[in-house]
Amino acid sequence: MVELTDILYEKADGIAKITINRPNVLNAFRAETIEELIWAIRDAWDDNRIGVVTLTGSGEKAFCVGGDQSKKGEEGGYDYSGGLGGGIGLEVENLHQTIRNIPKPVIASVNGYAIGGGHVLHVICDLTIAADTAKFGQAGPTVGSYDAGFGSAYLARIVGEKKAREIWYLCEKYSAEESKEMGLVNKVVPADKLEEATEEWAKKILDKSPTAIKMLKYSFNADSANIHGIQQLAMGSLAMFYNTPESEEGKNAFLEKREAEFNKFRK
C-alpha cells in the first residue's frame, strides 16, 4: 500500500471505490493525483476479490475539472519530477489506458462538474451515473489545451461527430439530463441518491459471470483500439503546444480570471 495524498481508496464487498480528494481545487488533478489513480486501478486489477471499480470526486461540487492549471510549468507541461508523461509531465495517457484495459467495469459516479480532463475521464469509463446537479463539458480550447485522442475521437463514437465537435469547439456546459439525452450519461439520479445508485449497479454487475464481463469489455474496446495510436500522437503534439505563447496565454488568463486573448495568434 502506497501513501495516498490526493485520492481516497477503499475496497469492500467486491467493489473498489476511488475518490479524487482535492475538493479545494474542484478535484483538479496534478501529477501525484494521476500516479495514485493509476496505482489504485492496478491494485483493483490485481485483486481477484474485486469485480467493479467506481470513480468519483470528493465533496458536492465537482467530479473532476481536469488538470490543475496552477501546476502547469513555465516550460510547458506540468511541474513534476517523475515520468515524462508523453512530454506534458502527467501520465494521462497511461491513466486512460489503465481504465480501458482493466478487465473489470469502471463506473464514473459524477457528483458535480466533469469538465476538461475530468470530462475525458468519465467518457473513458465503462458507465456513467450522474447526480441531477452534475455539469459536463470541455474547457481545453479556452485554456490553451486539448485532448485529440480518446477525449475527442472516442467521444465522437458516443455522441456522434456533430455533437462532439460542438462540445469541443464551443466549450459549453451541459446538464446531466442533456448529457443523458446525447448518450453521454447512462443514468441520472438525485444527488443524495448517487452513491446508492452507483453501488446498486456495481452489485448487479458483481452478480454476473466475471469472465463474460471481461471478454465483453475486451470486445467493446477492440473496435476503438486504434485511437490509442492517435492518443500517442496527440500527447506528443500537446507537449510541443504547451511550449508556445498561445498555450501560455490560455493558462495565464485562467489563473488571472480574465478572458484569453487568442485573436492575436490568428495572424
N, C-alpha and C positions, 0 to 999 in steps of 0.2 A: 504494500500500500504506500503510495507516494503522499507527500504532504500537499494537500489541496488548499489553495488560497482563493481561487476565482470561481470554483464550482462547488456544488454540494452533490454528493453521490451516495445513494443508498440502494440496497438490494433486499427484496423481501417477496416471498411467495411467487417466485419466477419472474418478477419484474425488476428491472434496473432503472431507477429514476435519476436522471441527470438534470440539475438545475443550474443555469448560469447565474452566479451570485455576485453581480456588480450593479445593484439597483441604483446606486448613486450616479451612474453614468448610463442609466437605462439599459443595463446589461450589454453594453458595447464590449466587444472583445479586444483584447490585446494578445500579444504573443503567448503569454503564460496561459491565458484562457483557452486558446486553441490547443496548446500542448496537453492541458488537463482534459479537455473534451476527448481528444484522441485516445489518451490513456484510459479513460473511463469506458469508452465504447469498446476498446480492445479487451479490457478486463471482462466486460459483459460477454464479449465474443467467446472468450476462453472458458467461461463459467457455464458448464453444462446444465446447471440448475436454472439458468436464465433463458427465457424464451422470447421476451419482448423488452425493448428499451423505450423509455419515454424521455422526451427532451422539453424543458420548459424554462421560464425565466423567473427570477426572484421578484417578489412584490406584485403589485397590481397594474403597474403602468406599462411594462414592456416585456416582451419575449426576448428580443434582441434587436438592436438598431445598427448592427454591423460593426465595422472597425472603429476603434476609439481614435478619433482624429487628433486628439492631443498627444498620441503616441507616434504619430507619423513624423519621421525624422527629417532633418534638413537636407539629407542627401537622397530623398525619395525613399520609399519603403518605410518600415516601422522600426523603431528603436528595439533591437533585440540582439542578444549576444549568442543566440543559439543557431539553429539551422538556417539555411538560405531561404527556404520557403518560396522557391521559384524566383528569388531575387527581390521579393517585396518584404521580406522579414517576417512573414506569417505563413504557417504551414496550412493555409486554407485549402489548397489542392489536396493535400494529404487527408485533411478532415473530411472533405467531400467524398473522397474515395472510400474512406473508412465507413462512413454512414451507408454508402451504397453497397459495399462489399460484405458487411457483417451479415451472416446468413440468418438473421432474425429481424423481424419488422421493427422499424423505428417510428414511433408516433410523436409528432410535434404537437405539444399541448400549448397553444398560443393564448397567452393571458393578457396581452396588450399589444404594443407596437411591434410589428415584424417588418422592419424597414431595412433597406440596403442589403448588407451581407447577412443580416438576420432574416430577411425575406428569402434569400437564397437557401439558407439553412432549412427552413420549413419546406421549401419547394423540393429539396432533395430527399427529405424524409418520406417514408412509405405512405404515411397517412397524416392528415392534419385535422385536429379537433380544435375549434376556436371558441373563446368566450365571445358573447354578443357585443362586448366592448372592444374587441380587438380591431386593429387597423393594419392594413397591409399596403406595401408599395415599395418602389425603388427610389434611391436617392443618389446613386453613383454619379450621373452626369451633372448633378448640382454641386458636388464636392470634388470634381476632377478625378473620378474613378469609374470603374465599370467591371462587370463580370461577363466576359464574352464567351464563357464556356457553358457549364450547366445552368448558371444563373439566367442565361438568355435562351440558348438552344433547347435545353430541356424544358424550360418554362413554356416555350412555344408549342411543344408537344402536348402540354397540359391544357393551355387556354386557347391555343391557336395562334397563328402568326400575327394576325392583325392586333389582337388584344395584347400579345406580348410586346409588340412594338410600341403600342400605346403606353403600357406600363413603364417601359424604359425611356421613351422619348419625352413623355410629359411629367414623369415623376410625381404623379398624384397619389393620394391615399384612398383606399377602398375599404368599406366596412366589411365586417365578417359576412353579412348576408350577400353583399355584392360579390365577394370572393367565392362564396359557395355557388352562386349562380354561374360563375365562369368556370367552375370546376377546380378552383384553386384550393378549396377547403372541402373536406368531406362532411363535417357536421358542425353545427353551431348550437351552443348551449348557454344558459345564463352563466354569468361569471362565477357565481358561487357554486355552480354545479360542474365546473370544468374538470377539477381533479377527479371527481366521482365518475364522470363520463369517460375520461381517459382510462381510468382503471377498469371500468366495465368493458371497454373494447379490448384492453390488454388481456383480461381474463378470458374473453371469448376466443381470442387467438390462442391462448395457452391450452384451451380445450381441444385444439386441432392437432393433427399429425405434424410434429416438428420437421420431419423430412419433407413432407409435402409442401409446407410453408417455405422451407429453404429453397427447394427446387423451383417453386413458383417465383420467388424473388429473383433467383438467377435468370429465369426466363424473361421476366419483366425487364431486368437490367440489360439483357443481351441486345435488345432492339436499339438501345440508346448508348451502347458501349463506345461507339465511335466518337462520342462527344468528349471522351477522356483526352483524345489527341488534340481536339480543338481547345480543351481546357489548358493543356500544356502550352500551346501557342499563345493563348490569351494571357496566361500568367507571365509569360516571357515579355509580351508586349506591354503589359501593365507595369512591369518592373522598369522598363525604359520610359514609359509615360510619366511615372512618378518623379522622374528626374527633370521634368520640364516646368517652365514657368506657368504654363496653363494649369497643370495639376496643382501646383503650389498655390495658385490663386484660389482654387476651389477650397483647399484646406484652410487657408488664411481667412477667407470670407466666412466659413463656417465658425471658426474659432472667434472671430471678431463680431459675429452675429450681424452680418451685413449681406447684401446681395452680391454675388460674384459678378465680376466684370469680364465676361468671356468674349464679348464682342471684339475686343482688341486683338484677339487671336484669329480672327477671320481674315486678316489681311494677307 
